[in-house]
Amino acid sequence: MNTLMYITLRNVKMFFRDKGMFFTSLITPLILLVLYATFLSNVYRDAFTSGIPDFIKFDEKLINGTVASQLLSSLLAVSCITVAFCSNLLSVQDKANKTVNDMLISPLKSSKLALGYYIATFFITVIVCLVTTAVGFIYVYSVGWYLSFSDVLLILADVLLLSLLGASLSSVVSFFLSTQGQMSAVSAIISAGYGFICGAYMPMSQFPEGLRDALSFLPFTYGTSLLRNHCMNGAFEEMKNIGVPNEAVASLKDSVDCNIYFADTAVGTDVMLFVLIASVVVFTVIYVLLNVFSKKIKK
């Protein structure tokens, strides 16, 4: 246990000591926040207001708070996965520099080394994403805060779960990579395309039906929707309090993917949570099996 703790702490320290990897992982979500606030906010605002019936009048603060909450959910949905890939750069870097070979000369077991990278990736991702969450909360508070204390706790729980999903997925992918160029290319592809695949940049409700059906098989879709529900719950409750009909609120939830459907069946938040946990277990098992079989092949 002491050896595993040492390896994990070593990886975390090495990551934050490398200013290139640290600032890349931290700046990326902050840049996304700026881009969301300056460009996507108008898109989200127009999409939101276009779905409001003419006889319903919203306070400007409520509109801004709803849009800001949607932006926050998009930011966190993307960051928890993309930051995990940045965090895993260290494991690839150690393979590229042959540092792994030097460490395995000692009595250190390869299983503990692999687990140390996995845990370190999770810790690093959580640290960066929690900082991003705090900045996002400040932004939401500045334009319109409707989150309850329970909503905040649920959002933090979502961040932890999605960070674990990102750590498990990136660990599986990075297992096959041996150069920094390969990892940088994969990180670039993930950063560019993941936001569209998970429905963060554009709600799936605006996608063609065939594409929506295909994306409903991916666990990341449910991670985005879970964050949507928890980030926007306070704003939707406020709408109900001011007399907005439940049908209108349900329609708005459909438009921003709070309500998503699998084979025309509504998916509850409990099912979304189960899918995410099951996905973490599956990716973790795959990572363990890859290391076990790799060790047998080397022997």
Secondary structure, DSSP 8 states (H G I E B T S, - for coil): -HHHHHHHHHHHHHHHH-HHHHHHHHHHHHHHHHHIIIIIHHHHHHHHHHTS-TT----HHHHHHHHHHHHHHHHHHHHHHHHHHHHTHHHHHHHHTTHHHHHHHTT--HHHHHHHHHHHHHHHHHHHHHHHHHHHHHHHHHH-----HHHHHHHHHHHHHHHHHHHHHHHHHHHT--SHHHHHHHHHHHHHHHHHHTTSSS-GGGS-HHHHHHHTTSHHHHHHHHHHHHHHHHHHHHHHHTT--HHHHHHHHHHTTSS-EETTEE--HHHHHHHHHHHHHHHHHHHHHHHHHHHHHH-
